[in-house]
Amino acid sequence: MCQIQRRKWKLKLIADLEARVLTEPVPLPAEPLEVKDLEYRPVKVRGYFDHSKELYILPRSLVDPEKEKRDAGQLMSNPESGANVITPFYCTDLGITILVNRGFVSRKKLKPEMRLKGQIEEEIELTGVVRLSETRKPFVPENNVERNRWHYRDLEAMARVTGAEPIFIDADYKSTIPGGPIGGQTRVALRNEHMQYIITWYGLCAVTSYMWYKKFIQKVHL
């Protein structure tokens, strides 16, 4: 019953996150403490990128929202491997610099000189989804600040390296610059393996009950 309840909870959480991501974007607050209450909420900002301080979170695969929904609960991933490009973004209306996950690039386009067309210099307006720091998961390597190889979001460390505020947003797909990283890399679908657990445990229970019946009721030597 525990797995059944957990599955219901996970499905509701997925639905809540999907609904939150689809809400109308609001102006980004300037204070990090206010931003903490907006995780997964769309926000809009205006400003320009500082491409000289790009950070790379890798390895990452290209997020396909429809595929994410189909594959939720399965141990599958997109075969195309690359990285997410994190770039400081100076917000002209707020007077602060934040961190923007511009999106996915393949490994062959990791170096900025391989995607010069997308390294836009002028002031732009973009919409993104607020993300908070991640806790490093088991078996995930430590971030290597010296080599600029990040494996999970550590907002405080990223802010120190770039001089930005510890505010992080995933740029949405519509904010993609031609020739640049592909936006819309927010993973909303969560792995939901509880149905497999339910089937496994009920199956084990049935097998055990059958063996008990044969041994103690029918006195069959097993």
C-alpha positions, 0 to 999 in steps of 0.5 A, a space after each residue: 500500500 505504501 508504494 501505491 500511496 507514493 505513486 499517487 503522490 508522485 503523479 500529483 507532484 508531476 501534475 503540479 509542476 507541469 501546471 506551475 511551469 505553464 503559468 504566465 511569467 512574472 517579473 523576476 524579483 531582485 532579492 534571492 530570498 524572494 526568488 526561492 518561493 518561485 521555483 518552477 515559475 516562469 519569469 521574464 528578464 531584460 538584459 544582456 549576456 556576458 559570454 566570457 564567463 560561460 559555465 558548462 553542466 555536463 553530461 546532459 541530453 537534449 530535453 524533449 518534453 513529449 519524450 520525457 512524458 512517454 519515458 517517465 519511469 523508464 531507464 532511458 535517455 536521449 542518445 545525444 550527449 552534450 552540455 547545458 550552457 550557463 551564462 551570466 546575464 546582466 538584468 538592466 532593469 534590476 541592476 543585478 547579474 543572474 545565471 541563465 541556463 541558455 540550453 543544450 549544445 552537443 559536445 562538438 559545439 561546446 566551445 563558444 567559437 563553434 557557435 559564434 552566431 548564437 553568441 548574441 551581444 545586444 540587449 534582449 528580453 527572455 523568459 525562463 523558469 526559476 531553478 534552485 540549487 541541487 543536492 549532489 546525488 550518489 555517484 554524481 561527481 563533484 563539480 570541478 570549478 578549475 576545469 569548468 566542469 559542473 555536474 549539478 547546480 550549486 548556485 553559491 559556487 556558480 555565483 562566486 565564480 561568475 560574480 553573479 547573484 545566486 539566482 538561476 533560471 532555465 531559458 524557455 524554448 522560445 528564448 533560443 537564439 538561432 545558432 546558439 544553445 537550445 532552450 527549454 531544458 527544464 525537466 518536469 517529468 519525474 521518474 515514476 517507478 512505483 508501478 513497477 515496484 507495486 507489480 514486483 512486490 505483489 508478484 513476490 507476495 503471490 509466489 511466496 503465498 503459493 509456496 507456503 500453501 504447497 508446503 504447509 497445506 498440501 505438504 508437498 516437498 519443495 
